Amino acid sequence: MSHCQTAKQEAIAAINLLPDTVDFEEIVYRLYVLNKIYQGLEDVEHGKGISSEILLREIEQW
């Protein structure tokens, strides 16, 4: 989430980008994904997570 907007403002902005014909389930899904993205960015800011190299090694083991 940008530091100048509240979570509510971010959610409204995201919903406003969707077509008028979007169903409720799609809105909830999009907000869920947006929240996960923001959580990931926040984790990175706090030094949490793994490097790209480690991630690639883990994916190769799948």
N, CA, C and O atoms as CSV, one atom per row, in Angstrom:
chain,resi,resn,atom,element,x,y,z
A,1,MET,N,N,0.859,-1.173,0.000
A,1,MET,CA,C,0.000,0.000,0.000
A,1,MET,C,C,0.895,1.224,0.000
A,1,MET,O,O,1.895,1.271,0.717
A,2,SER,N,N,0.542,2.200,-0.794
A,2,SER,CA,C,1.344,3.419,-0.794
A,2,SER,C,C,1.205,4.089,0.563
A,2,SER,O,O,0.188,3.940,1.241
A,3,HIS,N,N,2.220,4.817,0.944
A,3,HIS,CA,C,2.236,5.402,2.282
A,3,HIS,C,C,1.274,6.575,2.427
A,3,HIS,O,O,1.023,7.016,3.548
A,4,CYS,N,N,0.726,7.097,1.322
A,4,CYS,CA,C,-0.176,8.237,1.450
A,4,CYS,C,C,-1.643,7.834,1.347
A,4,CYS,O,O,-2.517,8.685,1.516
A,5,GLN,N,N,-1.936,6.582,1.079
A,5,GLN,CA,C,-3.332,6.157,0.995
A,5,GLN,C,C,-3.612,5.116,2.068
A,5,GLN,O,O,-2.735,4.337,2.442
A,6,THR,N,N,-4.840,5.114,2.555
A,6,THR,CA,C,-5.254,4.110,3.524
A,6,THR,C,C,-5.615,2.829,2.783
A,6,THR,O,O,-5.774,2.826,1.562
A,7,ALA,N,N,-5.742,1.744,3.539
A,7,ALA,CA,C,-6.145,0.469,2.945
A,7,ALA,C,C,-7.499,0.614,2.247
A,7,ALA,O,O,-7.711,0.055,1.170
A,8,LYS,N,N,-8.393,1.353,2.852
A,8,LYS,CA,C,-9.717,1.555,2.260
A,8,LYS,C,C,-9.588,2.297,0.930
A,8,LYS,O,O,-10.228,1.921,-0.052
A,9,GLN,N,N,-8.778,3.334,0.891
A,9,GLN,CA,C,-8.590,4.090,-0.352
A,9,GLN,C,C,-7.968,3.222,-1.436
A,9,GLN,O,O,-8.355,3.311,-2.601
A,10,GLU,N,N,-6.998,2.378,-1.059
A,10,GLU,CA,C,-6.369,1.465,-2.011
A,10,GLU,C,C,-7.387,0.466,-2.556
A,10,GLU,O,O,-7.400,0.183,-3.754
A,11,ALA,N,N,-8.244,-0.070,-1.677
A,11,ALA,CA,C,-9.257,-1.034,-2.101
A,11,ALA,C,C,-10.241,-0.385,-3.066
A,11,ALA,O,O,-10.590,-0.973,-4.090
A,12,ILE,N,N,-10.685,0.812,-2.744
A,12,ILE,CA,C,-11.630,1.528,-3.618
A,12,ILE,C,C,-10.999,1.803,-4.978
A,12,ILE,O,O,-11.645,1.638,-6.012
A,13,ALA,N,N,-9.739,2.221,-4.973
A,13,ALA,CA,C,-9.045,2.494,-6.233
A,13,ALA,C,C,-8.942,1.223,-7.071
A,13,ALA,O,O,-9.161,1.258,-8.282
A,14,ALA,N,N,-8.608,0.103,-6.432
A,14,ALA,CA,C,-8.488,-1.170,-7.148
A,14,ALA,C,C,-9.829,-1.603,-7.725
A,14,ALA,O,O,-9.895,-2.069,-8.863
A,15,ILE,N,N,-10.884,-1.453,-6.958
A,15,ILE,CA,C,-12.228,-1.827,-7.425
A,15,ILE,C,C,-12.650,-0.933,-8.578
A,15,ILE,O,O,-13.259,-1.405,-9.538
A,16,ASN,N,N,-12.335,0.349,-8.493
A,16,ASN,CA,C,-12.720,1.276,-9.560
A,16,ASN,C,C,-12.066,0.946,-10.901
A,16,ASN,O,O,-12.585,1.327,-11.950
A,17,LEU,N,N,-10.933,0.241,-10.877
A,17,LEU,CA,C,-10.273,-0.160,-12.114
A,17,LEU,C,C,-10.964,-1.335,-12.805
A,17,LEU,O,O,-10.735,-1.585,-13.989
A,18,LEU,N,N,-11.802,-2.049,-12.073
A,18,LEU,CA,C,-12.489,-3.214,-12.629
A,18,LEU,C,C,-13.711,-2.780,-13.444
A,18,LEU,O,O,-14.286,-1.720,-13.199
A,19,PRO,N,N,-14.097,-3.611,-14.412
A,19,PRO,CA,C,-15.290,-3.274,-15.199
A,19,PRO,C,C,-16.551,-3.336,-14.338
A,19,PRO,O,O,-16.584,-4.029,-13.321
A,20,ASP,N,N,-17.573,-2.616,-14.748
A,20,ASP,CA,C,-18.834,-2.589,-14.000
A,20,ASP,C,C,-19.508,-3.954,-13.941
A,20,ASP,O,O,-20.344,-4.197,-13.070
A,21,THR,N,N,-19.156,-4.831,-14.847
A,21,THR,CA,C,-19.799,-6.149,-14.904
A,21,THR,C,C,-19.117,-7.185,-14.006
A,21,THR,O,O,-19.544,-8.340,-13.974
A,22,VAL,N,N,-18.075,-6.797,-13.285
A,22,VAL,CA,C,-17.343,-7.737,-12.444
A,22,VAL,C,C,-18.246,-8.265,-11.335
A,22,VAL,O,O,-19.068,-7.531,-10.787
A,23,ASP,N,N,-18.081,-9.560,-11.009
A,23,ASP,CA,C,-18.906,-10.114,-9.931
A,23,ASP,C,C,-18.186,-9.985,-8.585
A,23,ASP,O,O,-16.988,-9.705,-8.527
A,24,PHE,N,N,-18.929,-10.192,-7.533
A,24,PHE,CA,C,-18.427,-9.994,-6.174
A,24,PHE,C,C,-17.235,-10.910,-5.890
A,24,PHE,O,O,-16.266,-10.491,-5.257
A,25,GLU,N,N,-17.305,-12.144,-6.351
A,25,GLU,CA,C,-16.225,-13.101,-6.114
A,25,GLU,C,C,-14.907,-12.605,-6.718
A,25,GLU,O,O,-13.853,-12.743,-6.098
A,26,GLU,N,N,-14.961,-12.038,-7.908
A,26,GLU,CA,C,-13.759,-11.510,-8.557
A,26,GLU,C,C,-13.213,-10.306,-7.783
A,26,GLU,O,O,-11.998,-10.151,-7.657
A,27,ILE,N,N,-14.092,-9.468,-7.273
A,27,ILE,CA,C,-13.658,-8.315,-6.478
A,27,ILE,C,C,-12.909,-8.791,-5.238
A,27,ILE,O,O,-11.828,-8.291,-4.927
A,28,VAL,N,N,-13.485,-9.754,-4.537
A,28,VAL,CA,C,-12.856,-10.274,-3.323
A,28,VAL,C,C,-11.508,-10.904,-3.658
A,28,VAL,O,O,-10.534,-10.709,-2.932
A,29,TYR,N,N,-11.449,-11.659,-4.756
A,29,TYR,CA,C,-10.191,-12.287,-5.157
A,29,TYR,C,C,-9.125,-11.240,-5.460
A,29,TYR,O,O,-7.983,-11.368,-5.018
A,30,ARG,N,N,-9.491,-10.217,-6.204
A,30,ARG,CA,C,-8.528,-9.163,-6.558
A,30,ARG,C,C,-8.012,-8.449,-5.309
A,30,ARG,O,O,-6.823,-8.146,-5.212
A,31,LEU,N,N,-8.895,-8.184,-4.362
A,31,LEU,CA,C,-8.464,-7.526,-3.124
A,31,LEU,C,C,-7.553,-8.440,-2.307
A,31,LEU,O,O,-6.601,-7.974,-1.680
A,32,TYR,N,N,-7.846,-9.742,-2.317
A,32,TYR,CA,C,-7.000,-10.716,-1.623
A,32,TYR,C,C,-5.593,-10.708,-2.222
A,32,TYR,O,O,-4.603,-10.649,-1.492
A,33,VAL,N,N,-5.508,-10.767,-3.545
A,33,VAL,CA,C,-4.207,-10.772,-4.222
A,33,VAL,C,C,-3.460,-9.470,-3.945
A,33,VAL,O,O,-2.264,-9.491,-3.652
A,34,LEU,N,N,-4.150,-8.355,-4.036
A,34,LEU,CA,C,-3.531,-7.062,-3.757
A,34,LEU,C,C,-2.965,-7.028,-2.336
A,34,LEU,O,O,-1.860,-6.531,-2.117
A,35,ASN,N,N,-3.714,-7.551,-1.385
A,35,ASN,CA,C,-3.251,-7.607,0.001
A,35,ASN,C,C,-1.996,-8.458,0.130
A,35,ASN,O,O,-1.062,-8.083,0.839
A,36,LYS,N,N,-1.968,-9.597,-0.546
A,36,LYS,CA,C,-0.793,-10.465,-0.488
A,36,LYS,C,C,0.436,-9.782,-1.096
A,36,LYS,O,O,1.549,-9.941,-0.596
A,37,ILE,N,N,0.231,-9.032,-2.163
A,37,ILE,CA,C,1.331,-8.286,-2.771
A,37,ILE,C,C,1.876,-7.264,-1.786
A,37,ILE,O,O,3.088,-7.157,-1.599
A,38,TYR,N,N,0.979,-6.512,-1.158
A,38,TYR,CA,C,1.413,-5.509,-0.182
A,38,TYR,C,C,2.127,-6.151,1.006
A,38,TYR,O,O,3.111,-5.608,1.509
A,39,GLN,N,N,1.632,-7.309,1.455
A,39,GLN,CA,C,2.299,-8.005,2.556
A,39,GLN,C,C,3.702,-8.437,2.153
A,39,GLN,O,O,4.637,-8.336,2.946
A,40,GLY,N,N,3.850,-8.917,0.924
A,40,GLY,CA,C,5.163,-9.320,0.427
A,40,GLY,C,C,6.127,-8.152,0.349
A,40,GLY,O,O,7.290,-8.268,0.735
A,41,LEU,N,N,5.640,-7.023,-0.152
A,41,LEU,CA,C,6.487,-5.831,-0.233
A,41,LEU,C,C,6.914,-5.361,1.154
A,41,LEU,O,O,8.052,-4.938,1.358
A,42,GLU,N,N,6.000,-5.440,2.086
A,42,GLU,CA,C,6.318,-5.051,3.466
A,42,GLU,C,C,7.355,-5.993,4.066
A,42,GLU,O,O,8.263,-5.555,4.772
A,43,ASP,N,N,7.220,-7.279,3.786
A,43,ASP,CA,C,8.204,-8.251,4.269
A,43,ASP,C,C,9.594,-7.928,3.723
A,43,ASP,O,O,10.583,-7.974,4.456
A,44,VAL,N,N,9.662,-7.602,2.437
A,44,VAL,CA,C,10.941,-7.262,1.818
A,44,VAL,C,C,11.546,-6.031,2.491
A,44,VAL,O,O,12.748,-5.992,2.756
A,45,GLU,N,N,10.713,-5.027,2.766
A,45,GLU,CA,C,11.199,-3.823,3.437
A,45,GLU,C,C,11.792,-4.128,4.804
A,45,GLU,O,O,12.700,-3.438,5.267
A,46,HIS,N,N,11.266,-5.177,5.453
A,46,HIS,CA,C,11.740,-5.547,6.791
A,46,HIS,C,C,12.801,-6.651,6.748
A,46,HIS,O,O,13.125,-7.244,7.777
A,47,GLY,N,N,13.331,-6.920,5.571
A,47,GLY,CA,C,14.409,-7.896,5.453
A,47,GLY,C,C,13.976,-9.338,5.506
A,47,GLY,O,O,14.810,-10.231,5.655
A,48,LYS,N,N,12.687,-9.583,5.386
A,48,LYS,CA,C,12.194,-10.963,5.392
A,48,LYS,C,C,12.178,-11.479,3.957
A,48,LYS,O,O,12.151,-10.697,3.007
A,49,GLY,N,N,12.196,-12.769,3.815
A,49,GLY,CA,C,12.123,-13.357,2.484
A,49,GLY,C,C,13.410,-14.072,2.133
A,49,GLY,O,O,14.305,-14.222,2.965
A,50,ILE,N,N,13.488,-14.514,0.875
A,50,ILE,CA,C,14.662,-15.230,0.399
A,50,ILE,C,C,15.133,-14.587,-0.895
A,50,ILE,O,O,14.380,-13.881,-1.564
A,51,SER,N,N,16.383,-14.839,-1.234
A,51,SER,CA,C,16.943,-14.262,-2.455
A,51,SER,C,C,16.415,-14.988,-3.685
A,51,SER,O,O,15.873,-16.088,-3.583
A,52,SER,N,N,16.575,-14.372,-4.831
A,52,SER,CA,C,16.162,-14.973,-6.097
A,52,SER,C,C,16.903,-16.270,-6.350
A,52,SER,O,O,16.330,-17.226,-6.871
A,53,GLU,N,N,18.175,-16.307,-5.984
A,53,GLU,CA,C,18.986,-17.505,-6.197
A,53,GLU,C,C,18.448,-18.685,-5.394
A,53,GLU,O,O,18.343,-19.799,-5.907
A,54,ILE,N,N,18.114,-18.436,-4.145
A,54,ILE,CA,C,17.562,-19.508,-3.300
A,54,ILE,C,C,16.218,-19.959,-3.852
A,54,ILE,O,O,15.933,-21.156,-3.889
A,55,LEU,N,N,15.406,-19.029,-4.271
A,55,LEU,CA,C,14.105,-19.374,-4.833
A,55,LEU,C,C,14.267,-20.243,-6.071
A,55,LEU,O,O,13.560,-21.239,-6.222
A,56,LEU,N,N,15.184,-19.884,-6.954
A,56,LEU,CA,C,15.405,-20.681,-8.160
A,56,LEU,C,C,15.861,-22.090,-7.814
A,56,LEU,O,O,15.423,-23.051,-8.446
A,57,ARG,N,N,16.737,-22.229,-6.818
A,57,ARG,CA,C,17.177,-23.567,-6.390
A,57,ARG,C,C,16.016,-24.378,-5.846
A,57,ARG,O,O,15.917,-25.577,-6.105
A,58,GLU,N,N,15.133,-23.727,-5.088
A,58,GLU,CA,C,13.964,-24.430,-4.543
A,58,GLU,C,C,13.025,-24.865,-5.663
A,58,GLU,O,O,12.496,-25.976,-5.629
A,59,ILE,N,N,12.815,-24.016,-6.640
A,59,ILE,CA,C,11.932,-24.359,-7.757
A,59,ILE,C,C,12.504,-25.534,-8.545
A,59,ILE,O,O,11.757,-26.415,-8.969
A,60,GLU,N,N,13.815,-25.553,-8.744
A,60,GLU,CA,C,14.446,-26.656,-9.468
A,60,GLU,C,C,14.248,-27.999,-8.766
A,60,GLU,O,O,14.294,-29.047,-9.411
A,61,GLN,N,N,14.031,-27.974,-7.471
A,61,GLN,CA,C,13.857,-29.213,-6.706
A,61,GLN,C,C,12.416,-29.741,-6.762
A,61,GLN,O,O,12.153,-30.848,-6.291
A,62,TRP,N,N,11.503,-28.986,-7.316
A,62,TRP,CA,C,10.098,-29.421,-7.373
A,62,TRP,C,C,9.934,-30.608,-8.245
A,62,TRP,O,O,8.820,-31.106,-8.408
